[in-house]
Amino acid sequence: MGHLQSGQHIQKRCTNCFHDKMEIIKVSERDFNEKVVYMLWIQCPECGTNDSELVPENLSFS
Ligand SMILES: [Zn+2]
């Protein structure tokens, strides 16, 4: 658990090959009024499909 950073894997299904984990390749921070969210740029390690995901600041992955 801990801070989101590139190289970590998150549980998310690939839309192309349905692999159940995606690798974070880049994290950028976005401010929405008083809320901070993270924009995750993710990639499937199996087929290379790129995707993105917005997550709230307090979300952590095990
Ligand atoms: Zn895939």
N, CA, C, O and the ligand as a Tripos MOL2 file, in Angstrom:
@<TRIPOS>MOLECULE
protein
  249   247    63     0     0
PROTEIN
NO_CHARGES

@<TRIPOS>ATOM
      1 N           0.8380   -1.1910    0.0000 N.3       1 MET1
      2 CA          0.0000    0.0000    0.0000 C.3       1 MET1
      3 C           0.8770    1.2470    0.0000 C.2       1 MET1
      4 O           2.0540    1.1900    0.3540 O.2       1 MET1
      5 N           0.3010    2.3540   -0.3930 N.am      2 GLY2
      6 CA          1.0560    3.5880   -0.3220 C.3       2 GLY2
      7 C           0.8030    4.4760   -1.5110 C.2       2 GLY2
      8 O          -0.2180    4.3860   -2.1930 O.2       2 GLY2
      9 N           1.7640    5.3310   -1.7320 N.am      3 HIS3
     10 CA          1.6410    6.3500   -2.7540 C.3       3 HIS3
     11 C           1.5990    5.7360   -4.1530 C.2       3 HIS3
     12 O           2.2780    4.7540   -4.4560 O.2       3 HIS3
     13 N           0.7850    6.3490   -4.9710 N.am      4 LEU4
     14 CA          0.7120    5.8960   -6.3530 C.3       4 LEU4
     15 C           1.9370    6.3700   -7.1220 C.2       4 LEU4
     16 O           2.2950    7.5470   -7.0640 O.2       4 LEU4
     17 N           2.5600    5.4810   -7.8230 N.am      5 GLN5
     18 CA          3.6830    5.8970   -8.6510 C.3       5 GLN5
     19 C           3.8250    4.9570   -9.8410 C.2       5 GLN5
     20 O           3.2660    3.8610   -9.8650 O.2       5 GLN5
     21 N           4.5720    5.4100  -10.8060 N.am      6 SER6
     22 CA          4.7520    4.5970  -11.9980 C.3       6 SER6
     23 C           5.4860    3.3110  -11.6650 C.2       6 SER6
     24 O           6.3600    3.2910  -10.7980 O.2       6 SER6
     25 N           5.1340    2.2600  -12.3430 N.am      7 GLY7
     26 CA          5.7240    0.9570  -12.0790 C.3       7 GLY7
     27 C           4.8360    0.0710  -11.2300 C.2       7 GLY7
     28 O           4.9880   -1.1510  -11.2280 O.2       7 GLY7
     29 N           3.8870    0.6990  -10.4920 N.am      8 GLN8
     30 CA          2.9530   -0.0810   -9.6970 C.3       8 GLN8
     31 C           1.8670   -0.6760  -10.5910 C.2       8 GLN8
     32 O           1.6190   -0.2120  -11.7030 O.2       8 GLN8
     33 N           1.2400   -1.7020  -10.0710 N.am      9 HIS9
     34 CA          0.1320   -2.3070  -10.8010 C.3       9 HIS9
     35 C          -1.1640   -2.0490  -10.0650 C.2       9 HIS9
     36 O          -1.2030   -2.0630   -8.8350 O.2       9 HIS9
     37 N          -2.2210   -1.8150  -10.8170 N.am     10 ILE10
     38 CA         -3.5260   -1.6590  -10.2030 C.3      10 ILE10
     39 C          -4.4620   -2.7120  -10.7660 C.2      10 ILE10
     40 O          -4.2520   -3.2440  -11.8560 O.2      10 ILE10
     41 N          -5.4920   -2.9970  -10.0000 N.am     11 GLN11
     42 CA         -6.4790   -3.9660  -10.4490 C.3      11 GLN11
     43 C          -7.4750   -3.2770  -11.3600 C.2      11 GLN11
     44 O          -8.3530   -2.5470  -10.8990 O.2      11 GLN11
     45 N          -7.3390   -3.5060  -12.6230 N.am     12 LYS12
     46 CA         -8.2670   -2.9620  -13.5950 C.3      12 LYS12
     47 C          -8.2030   -3.8490  -14.8190 C.2      12 LYS12
     48 O          -7.1270   -4.2680  -15.2460 O.2      12 LYS12
     49 N          -9.3670   -4.1290  -15.3790 N.am     13 ARG13
     50 CA         -9.4120   -5.0460  -16.5020 C.3      13 ARG13
     51 C          -9.0520   -4.3410  -17.8020 C.2      13 ARG13
     52 O          -9.5770   -3.2710  -18.1110 O.2      13 ARG13
     53 N          -8.1730   -4.9410  -18.5390 N.am     14 CYS14
     54 CA         -7.8040   -4.4020  -19.8470 C.3      14 CYS14
     55 C          -9.0030   -4.4940  -20.7810 C.2      14 CYS14
     56 O          -9.6720   -5.5250  -20.8590 O.2      14 CYS14
     57 N          -9.2630   -3.3940  -21.4900 N.am     15 THR15
     58 CA        -10.4190   -3.3910  -22.3940 C.3      15 THR15
     59 C         -10.1570   -4.1960  -23.6640 C.2      15 THR15
     60 O         -11.0840   -4.5090  -24.4110 O.2      15 THR15
     61 N          -8.9100   -4.5230  -23.8970 N.am     16 ASN16
     62 CA         -8.5660   -5.2360  -25.1300 C.3      16 ASN16
     63 C          -8.4260   -6.7440  -24.9210 C.2      16 ASN16
     64 O          -9.0540   -7.5330  -25.6270 O.2      16 ASN16
     65 N          -7.5990   -7.1420  -23.9460 N.am     17 CYS17
     66 CA         -7.3410   -8.5860  -23.7780 C.3      17 CYS17
     67 C          -7.9110   -9.1220  -22.4660 C.2      17 CYS17
     68 O          -7.8100  -10.3180  -22.1920 O.2      17 CYS17
     69 N          -8.5120   -8.2450  -21.6480 N.am     18 PHE18
     70 CA         -9.1550   -8.6360  -20.3870 C.3      18 PHE18
     71 C          -8.1940   -9.1570  -19.3310 C.2      18 PHE18
     72 O          -8.6060   -9.8530  -18.4040 O.2      18 PHE18
     73 N          -6.9270   -8.8250  -19.4670 N.am     19 HIS19
     74 CA         -5.9690   -9.0590  -18.3870 C.3      19 HIS19
     75 C          -6.4430   -8.2270  -17.1920 C.2      19 HIS19
     76 O          -6.9540   -7.1220  -17.3780 O.2      19 HIS19
     77 N          -6.2770   -8.7470  -15.9590 N.am     20 ASP20
     78 CA         -6.9210   -8.0720  -14.8280 C.3      20 ASP20
     79 C          -6.0210   -7.1020  -14.0740 C.2      20 ASP20
     80 O          -6.4050   -6.6020  -13.0170 O.2      20 ASP20
     81 N          -4.8270   -6.8260  -14.6040 N.am     21 LYS21
     82 CA         -3.9740   -5.8280  -13.9530 C.3      21 LYS21
     83 C          -3.3800   -4.9020  -15.0000 C.2      21 LYS21
     84 O          -3.0170   -5.3180  -16.1000 O.2      21 LYS21
     85 N          -3.2920   -3.6340  -14.6230 N.am     22 MET22
     86 CA         -2.6920   -2.6520  -15.5040 C.3      22 MET22
     87 C          -1.5090   -2.0170  -14.7850 C.2      22 MET22
     88 O          -1.5400   -1.8470  -13.5660 O.2      22 MET22
     89 N          -0.4780   -1.6710  -15.5260 N.am     23 GLU23
     90 CA          0.6950   -1.0470  -14.9500 C.3      23 GLU23
     91 C           0.6130    0.4710  -15.1020 C.2      23 GLU23
     92 O           0.2720    0.9850  -16.1670 O.2      23 GLU23
     93 N           0.9350    1.1800  -14.0130 N.am     24 ILE24
     94 CA          0.9470    2.6420  -14.0590 C.3      24 ILE24
     95 C           2.2190    3.0980  -14.7620 C.2      24 ILE24
     96 O           3.3250    2.7520  -14.3460 O.2      24 ILE24
     97 N           2.0590    3.8710  -15.8220 N.am     25 ILE25
     98 CA          3.2470    4.3670  -16.5130 C.3      25 ILE25
     99 C           3.5110    5.8380  -16.2100 C.2      25 ILE25
    100 O           4.6270    6.3260  -16.3910 O.2      25 ILE25
    101 N           2.4750    6.5420  -15.7460 N.am     26 LYS26
    102 CA          2.6660    7.9500  -15.4090 C.3      26 LYS26
    103 C           1.5390    8.3880  -14.4790 C.2      26 LYS26
    104 O           0.3990    7.9480  -14.6290 O.2      26 LYS26
    105 N           1.8560    9.2470  -13.5250 N.am     27 VAL27
    106 CA          0.8470    9.8010  -12.6280 C.3      27 VAL27
    107 C           0.9130   11.3120  -12.7050 C.2      27 VAL27
    108 O           1.9940   11.8870  -12.5770 O.2      27 VAL27
    109 N          -0.2180   11.9660  -12.9110 N.am     28 SER28
    110 CA         -0.2270   13.4250  -12.8180 C.3      28 SER28
    111 C          -1.3500   13.8670  -11.8990 C.2      28 SER28
    112 O          -2.3980   13.2270  -11.8040 O.2      28 SER28
    113 N          -1.1000   14.9840  -11.2250 N.am     29 GLU29
    114 CA         -2.0300   15.4770  -10.2240 C.3      29 GLU29
    115 C          -2.9600   16.5040  -10.8460 C.2      29 GLU29
    116 O          -2.5240   17.3510  -11.6260 O.2      29 GLU29
    117 N          -4.2310   16.4320  -10.5050 N.am     30 ARG30
    118 CA         -5.1930   17.4050  -11.0180 C.3      30 ARG30
    119 C          -5.9440   18.0260   -9.8490 C.2      30 ARG30
    120 O          -6.3550   17.3320   -8.9190 O.2      30 ARG30
    121 N          -6.1150   19.3260   -9.9100 N.am     31 ASP31
    122 CA         -6.9000   20.0170   -8.8890 C.3      31 ASP31
    123 C          -8.2950   20.3060   -9.4030 C.2      31 ASP31
    124 O          -8.4660   20.9530  -10.4370 O.2      31 ASP31
    125 N          -9.2830   19.8290   -8.6850 N.am     32 PHE32
    126 CA        -10.6590   20.1600   -8.9860 C.3      32 PHE32
    127 C         -11.2270   20.9110   -7.7910 C.2      32 PHE32
    128 O         -11.6180   20.2940   -6.8000 O.2      32 PHE32
    129 N         -11.2750   22.2270   -7.8750 N.am     33 ASN33
    130 CA        -11.6770   23.0470   -6.7390 C.3      33 ASN33
    131 C         -10.8060   22.7000   -5.5400 C.2      33 ASN33
    132 O          -9.5990   22.9390   -5.5740 O.2      33 ASN33
    133 N         -11.3840   22.1470   -4.4880 N.am     34 GLU34
    134 CA        -10.5600   21.8340   -3.3260 C.3      34 GLU34
    135 C         -10.1400   20.3720   -3.2900 C.2      34 GLU34
    136 O          -9.4580   19.9260   -2.3670 O.2      34 GLU34
    137 N         -10.5510   19.6520   -4.2920 N.am     35 LYS35
    138 CA        -10.2400   18.2270   -4.3180 C.3      35 LYS35
    139 C          -9.0720   17.9480   -5.2450 C.2      35 LYS35
    140 O          -8.9870   18.4870   -6.3480 O.2      35 LYS35
    141 N          -8.1830   17.1020   -4.7790 N.am     36 VAL36
    142 CA         -7.0800   16.6750   -5.6330 C.3      36 VAL36
    143 C          -7.3730   15.2570   -6.1180 C.2      36 VAL36
    144 O          -7.7020   14.3710   -5.3300 O.2      36 VAL36
    145 N          -7.2500   15.0670   -7.3860 N.am     37 VAL37
    146 CA         -7.3810   13.7150   -7.9190 C.3      37 VAL37
    147 C          -6.1240   13.3940   -8.7210 C.2      37 VAL37
    148 O          -5.3910   14.2860   -9.1480 O.2      37 VAL37
    149 N          -5.9040   12.1340   -8.9060 N.am     38 TYR38
    150 CA         -4.7600   11.7080   -9.6950 C.3      38 TYR38
    151 C          -5.2150   11.1430  -11.0290 C.2      38 TYR38
    152 O          -6.1590   10.3580  -11.1090 O.2      38 TYR38
    153 N          -4.5330   11.5570  -12.0500 N.am     39 MET39
    154 CA         -4.7500   10.9990  -13.3680 C.3      39 MET39
    155 C          -3.6950    9.9310  -13.5770 C.2      39 MET39
    156 O          -2.4970   10.2160  -13.5970 O.2      39 MET39
    157 N          -4.1490    8.7090  -13.7300 N.am     40 LEU40
    158 CA         -3.2100    7.6110  -13.9380 C.3      40 LEU40
    159 C          -3.1640    7.2440  -15.4140 C.2      40 LEU40
    160 O          -4.1930    6.9920  -16.0410 O.2      40 LEU40
    161 N          -1.9780    7.2190  -15.9430 N.am     41 TRP41
    162 CA         -1.7960    6.7130  -17.3040 C.3      41 TRP41
    163 C          -1.3450    5.2780  -17.1490 C.2      41 TRP41
    164 O          -0.3010    5.0050  -16.5560 O.2      41 TRP41
    165 N          -2.1200    4.3760  -17.6740 N.am     42 ILE42
    166 CA         -1.8560    2.9690  -17.4160 C.3      42 ILE42
    167 C          -1.7150    2.1920  -18.7240 C.2      42 ILE42
    168 O          -2.2050    2.5960  -19.7790 O.2      42 ILE42
    169 N          -1.0330    1.0730  -18.6060 N.am     43 GLN43
    170 CA         -0.7780    0.2540  -19.7780 C.3      43 GLN43
    171 C          -0.8910   -1.2150  -19.4080 C.2      43 GLN43
    172 O          -0.4550   -1.6400  -18.3380 O.2      43 GLN43
    173 N          -1.4780   -1.9710  -20.3020 N.am     44 CYS44
    174 CA         -1.5900   -3.4080  -20.0750 C.3      44 CYS44
    175 C          -0.2380   -4.0770  -20.3340 C.2      44 CYS44
    176 O           0.3330   -3.9100  -21.4120 O.2      44 CYS44
    177 N           0.2850   -4.8330  -19.3570 N.am     45 PRO45
    178 CA          1.5780   -5.4930  -19.5530 C.3      45 PRO45
    179 C           1.4990   -6.6560  -20.5490 C.2      45 PRO45
    180 O           2.5250   -7.1320  -21.0340 O.2      45 PRO45
    181 N           0.3050   -7.1000  -20.8430 N.am     46 GLU46
    182 CA          0.1480   -8.2370  -21.7540 C.3      46 GLU46
    183 C           0.0890   -7.8150  -23.2150 C.2      46 GLU46
    184 O           0.7780   -8.3850  -24.0610 O.2      46 GLU46
    185 N          -0.7320   -6.8200  -23.5060 N.am     47 CYS47
    186 CA         -0.9340   -6.4570  -24.9140 C.3      47 CYS47
    187 C          -0.5100   -5.0350  -25.2370 C.2      47 CYS47
    188 O          -0.5080   -4.6500  -26.4060 O.2      47 CYS47
    189 N          -0.1490   -4.2390  -24.2290 N.am     48 GLY48
    190 CA          0.3710   -2.9000  -24.4760 C.3      48 GLY48
    191 C          -0.6750   -1.8270  -24.6750 C.2      48 GLY48
    192 O          -0.3360   -0.6890  -25.0010 O.2      48 GLY48
    193 N          -1.9400   -2.1620  -24.4860 N.am     49 THR49
    194 CA         -2.9950   -1.1670  -24.6320 C.3      49 THR49
    195 C          -2.8760   -0.0690  -23.5820 C.2      49 THR49
    196 O          -2.6830   -0.3520  -22.4000 O.2      49 THR49
    197 N          -2.9930    1.1800  -24.0170 N.am     50 ASN50
    198 CA         -2.9430    2.3170  -23.1020 C.3      50 ASN50
    199 C          -4.3360    2.7380  -22.6840 C.2      50 ASN50
    200 O          -5.2850    2.6780  -23.4660 O.2      50 ASN50
    201 N          -4.4430    3.1690  -21.4280 N.am     51 ASP51
    202 CA         -5.7160    3.6160  -20.8940 C.3      51 ASP51
    203 C          -5.4150    4.6810  -19.8480 C.2      51 ASP51
    204 O          -4.2530    4.9210  -19.5190 O.2      51 ASP51
    205 N          -6.4460    5.3120  -19.3310 N.am     52 SER52
    206 CA         -6.2320    6.2680  -18.2590 C.3      52 SER52
    207 C          -7.3620    6.1480  -17.2570 C.2      52 SER52
    208 O          -8.4480    5.6560  -17.5660 O.2      52 SER52
    209 N          -7.0790    6.6120  -16.0420 N.am     53 GLU53
    210 CA         -8.0240    6.4400  -14.9520 C.3      53 GLU53
    211 C          -7.8750    7.6090  -13.9870 C.2      53 GLU53
    212 O          -6.7600    7.9960  -13.6360 O.2      53 GLU53
    213 N          -9.0050    8.1680  -13.5620 N.am     54 LEU54
    214 CA         -8.9710    9.2160  -12.5450 C.3      54 LEU54
    215 C          -9.2830    8.5960  -11.1950 C.2      54 LEU54
    216 O         -10.2760    7.8850  -11.0440 O.2      54 LEU54
    217 N          -8.4320    8.8660  -10.2170 N.am     55 VAL55
    218 CA         -8.6740    8.3150   -8.8880 C.3      55 VAL55
    219 C          -8.5840    9.4230   -7.8430 C.2      55 VAL55
    220 O          -7.8000   10.3570   -8.0100 O.2      55 VAL55
    221 N          -9.3690    9.3380   -6.7710 N.am     56 PRO56
    222 CA         -9.2780   10.3270   -5.7010 C.3      56 PRO56
    223 C          -7.9690   10.2010   -4.9440 C.2      56 PRO56
    224 O          -7.3380    9.1440   -4.9230 O.2      56 PRO56
    225 N          -7.5750   11.3050   -4.3230 N.am     57 GLU57
    226 CA         -6.2940   11.3940   -3.6310 C.3      57 GLU57
    227 C          -6.1160   10.3270   -2.5580 C.2      57 GLU57
    228 O          -5.0280    9.7770   -2.3850 O.2      57 GLU57
    229 N          -7.2090   10.0420   -1.8360 N.am     58 ASN58
    230 CA         -7.0780    9.1420   -0.6850 C.3      58 ASN58
    231 C          -7.1860    7.6640   -1.0400 C.2      58 ASN58
    232 O          -7.1760    6.8100   -0.1540 O.2      58 ASN58
    233 N          -7.2880    7.3620   -2.3130 N.am     59 LEU59
    234 CA         -7.3800    5.9660   -2.6990 C.3      59 LEU59
    235 C          -6.0120    5.3090   -2.6240 C.2      59 LEU59
    236 O          -5.0190    5.8790   -3.0750 O.2      59 LEU59
    237 N          -5.9600    4.1150   -2.0590 N.am     60 SER60
    238 CA         -4.6920    3.4060   -2.0290 C.3      60 SER60
    239 C          -4.8990    1.9960   -2.5440 C.2      60 SER60
    240 O          -5.9940    1.4410   -2.4570 O.2      60 SER60
    241 N          -3.8550    1.4370   -3.0690 N.am     61 PHE61
    242 CA         -3.9200    0.0940   -3.6150 C.3      61 PHE61
    243 C          -3.0860   -0.8360   -2.7750 C.2      61 PHE61
    244 O          -2.0220   -0.4620   -2.2820 O.2      61 PHE61
    245 N          -3.5650   -2.0340   -2.6130 N.am     62 SER62
    246 CA         -2.7960   -3.0020   -1.8410 C.3      62 SER62
    247 C          -1.8700   -3.7690   -2.7750 C.2      62 SER62
    248 O          -1.1260   -4.6410   -2.3280 O.2      62 SER62
    249 ZN         -4.3670   -6.1590  -22.5150 Zn       63 ZN63
@<TRIPOS>BOND
     1     1     2 1
     2     2     3 1
     3     3     4 2
     4     3     5 am
     5     5     6 1
     6     6     7 1
     7     7     8 2
     8     7     9 am
     9     9    10 1
    10    10    11 1
    11    11    12 2
    12    11    13 am
    13    13    14 1
    14    14    15 1
    15    15    16 2
    16    15    17 am
    17    17    18 1
    18    18    19 1
    19    19    20 2
    20    19    21 am
    21    21    22 1
    22    22    23 1
    23    23    24 2
    24    23    25 am
    25    25    26 1
    26    26    27 1
    27    27    28 2
    28    27    29 am
    29    29    30 1
    30    30    31 1
    31    31    32 2
    32    31    33 am
    33    33    34 1
    34    34    35 1
    35    35    36 2
    36    35    37 am
    37    37    38 1
    38    38    39 1
    39    39    40 2
    40    39    41 am
    41    41    42 1
    42    42    43 1
    43    43    44 2
    44    43    45 am
    45    45    46 1
    46    46    47 1
    47    47    48 2
    48    47    49 am
    49    49    50 1
    50    50    51 1
    51    51    52 2
    52    51    53 am
    53    53    54 1
    54    54    55 1
    55    55    56 2
    56    55    57 am
    57    57    58 1
    58    58    59 1
    59    59    60 2
    60    59    61 am
    61    61    62 1
    62    62    63 1
    63    63    64 2
    64    63    65 am
    65    65    66 1
    66    66    67 1
    67    67    68 2
    68    67    69 am
    69    69    70 1
    70    70    71 1
    71    71    72 2
    72    71    73 am
    73    73    74 1
    74    74    75 1
    75    75    76 2
    76    75    77 am
    77    77    78 1
    78    78    79 1
    79    79    80 2
    80    79    81 am
    81    81    82 1
    82    82    83 1
    83    83    84 2
    84    83    85 am
    85    85    86 1
    86    86    87 1
    87    87    88 2
    88    87    89 am
    89    89    90 1
    90    90    91 1
    91    91    92 2
    92    91    93 am
    93    93    94 1
    94    94    95 1
    95    95    96 2
    96    95    97 am
    97    97    98 1
    98    98    99 1
    99    99   100 2
   100    99   101 am
   101   101   102 1
   102   102   103 1
   103   103   104 2
   104   103   105 am
   105   105   106 1
   106   106   107 1
   107   107   108 2
   108   107   109 am
   109   109   110 1
   110   110   111 1
   111   111   112 2
   112   111   113 am
   113   113   114 1
   114   114   115 1
   115   115   116 2
   116   115   117 am
   117   117   118 1
   118   118   119 1
   119   119   120 2
   120   119   121 am
   121   121   122 1
   122   122   123 1
   123   123   124 2
   124   123   125 am
   125   125   126 1
   126   126   127 1
   127   127   128 2
   128   127   129 am
   129   129   130 1
   130   130   131 1
   131   131   132 2
   132   131   133 am
   133   133   134 1
   134   134   135 1
   135   135   136 2
   136   135   137 am
   137   137   138 1
   138   138   139 1
   139   139   140 2
   140   139   141 am
   141   141   142 1
   142   142   143 1
   143   143   144 2
   144   143   145 am
   145   145   146 1
   146   146   147 1
   147   147   148 2
   148   147   149 am
   149   149   150 1
   150   150   151 1
   151   151   152 2
   152   151   153 am
   153   153   154 1
   154   154   155 1
   155   155   156 2
   156   155   157 am
   157   157   158 1
   158   158   159 1
   159   159   160 2
   160   159   161 am
   161   161   162 1
   162   162   163 1
   163   163   164 2
   164   163   165 am
   165   165   166 1
   166   166   167 1
   167   167   168 2
   168   167   169 am
   169   169   170 1
   170   170   171 1
   171   171   172 2
   172   171   173 am
   173   173   174 1
   174   174   175 1
   175   175   176 2
   176   175   177 am
   177   177   178 1
   178   178   179 1
   179   179   180 2
   180   179   181 am
   181   181   182 1
   182   182   183 1
   183   183   184 2
   184   183   185 am
   185   185   186 1
   186   186   187 1
   187   187   188 2
   188   187   189 am
   189   189   190 1
   190   190   191 1
   191   191   192 2
   192   191   193 am
   193   193   194 1
   194   194   195 1
   195   195   196 2
   196   195   197 am
   197   197   198 1
   198   198   199 1
   199   199   200 2
   200   199   201 am
   201   201   202 1
   202   202   203 1
   203   203   204 2
   204   203   205 am
   205   205   206 1
   206   206   207 1
   207   207   208 2
   208   207   209 am
   209   209   210 1
   210   210   211 1
   211   211   212 2
   212   211   213 am
   213   213   214 1
   214   214   215 1
   215   215   216 2
   216   215   217 am
   217   217   218 1
   218   218   219 1
   219   219   220 2
   220   219   221 am
   221   221   222 1
   222   222   223 1
   223   223   224 2
   224   223   225 am
   225   225   226 1
   226   226   227 1
   227   227   228 2
   228   227   229 am
   229   229   230 1
   230   230   231 1
   231   231   232 2
   232   231   233 am
   233   233   234 1
   234   234   235 1
   235   235   236 2
   236   235   237 am
   237   237   238 1
   238   238   239 1
   239   239   240 2
   240   239   241 am
   241   241   242 1
   242   242   243 1
   243   243   244 2
   244   243   245 am
   245   245   246 1
   246   246   247 1
   247   247   248 2
@<TRIPOS>SUBSTRUCTURE
     1 MET1         2 RESIDUE 1 A MET
     2 GLY2         6 RESIDUE 1 A GLY
     3 HIS3        10 RESIDUE 1 A HIS
     4 LEU4        14 RESIDUE 1 A LEU
     5 GLN5        18 RESIDUE 1 A GLN
     6 SER6        22 RESIDUE 1 A SER
     7 GLY7        26 RESIDUE 1 A GLY
     8 GLN8        30 RESIDUE 1 A GLN
     9 HIS9        34 RESIDUE 1 A HIS
    10 ILE10       38 RESIDUE 1 A ILE
    11 GLN11       42 RESIDUE 1 A GLN
    12 LYS12       46 RESIDUE 1 A LYS
    13 ARG13       50 RESIDUE 1 A ARG
    14 CYS14       54 RESIDUE 1 A CYS
    15 THR15       58 RESIDUE 1 A THR
    16 ASN16       62 RESIDUE 1 A ASN
    17 CYS17       66 RESIDUE 1 A CYS
    18 PHE18       70 RESIDUE 1 A PHE
    19 HIS19       74 RESIDUE 1 A HIS
    20 ASP20       78 RESIDUE 1 A ASP
    21 LYS21       82 RESIDUE 1 A LYS
    22 MET22       86 RESIDUE 1 A MET
    23 GLU23       90 RESIDUE 1 A GLU
    24 ILE24       94 RESIDUE 1 A ILE
    25 ILE25       98 RESIDUE 1 A ILE
    26 LYS26      102 RESIDUE 1 A LYS
    27 VAL27      106 RESIDUE 1 A VAL
    28 SER28      110 RESIDUE 1 A SER
    29 GLU29      114 RESIDUE 1 A GLU
    30 ARG30      118 RESIDUE 1 A ARG
    31 ASP31      122 RESIDUE 1 A ASP
    32 PHE32      126 RESIDUE 1 A PHE
    33 ASN33      130 RESIDUE 1 A ASN
    34 GLU34      134 RESIDUE 1 A GLU
    35 LYS35      138 RESIDUE 1 A LYS
    36 VAL36      142 RESIDUE 1 A VAL
    37 VAL37      146 RESIDUE 1 A VAL
    38 TYR38      150 RESIDUE 1 A TYR
    39 MET39      154 RESIDUE 1 A MET
    40 LEU40      158 RESIDUE 1 A LEU
    41 TRP41      162 RESIDUE 1 A TRP
    42 ILE42      166 RESIDUE 1 A ILE
    43 GLN43      170 RESIDUE 1 A GLN
    44 CYS44      174 RESIDUE 1 A CYS
    45 PRO45      178 RESIDUE 1 A PRO
    46 GLU46      182 RESIDUE 1 A GLU
    47 CYS47      186 RESIDUE 1 A CYS
    48 GLY48      190 RESIDUE 1 A GLY
    49 THR49      194 RESIDUE 1 A THR
    50 ASN50      198 RESIDUE 1 A ASN
    51 ASP51      202 RESIDUE 1 A ASP
    52 SER52      206 RESIDUE 1 A SER
    53 GLU53      210 RESIDUE 1 A GLU
    54 LEU54      214 RESIDUE 1 A LEU
    55 VAL55      218 RESIDUE 1 A VAL
    56 PRO56      222 RESIDUE 1 A PRO
    57 GLU57      226 RESIDUE 1 A GLU
    58 ASN58      230 RESIDUE 1 A ASN
    59 LEU59      234 RESIDUE 1 A LEU
    60 SER60      238 RESIDUE 1 A SER
    61 PHE61      242 RESIDUE 1 A PHE
    62 SER62      246 RESIDUE 1 A SER
    63 ZN63       249 GROUP 0 **** ****
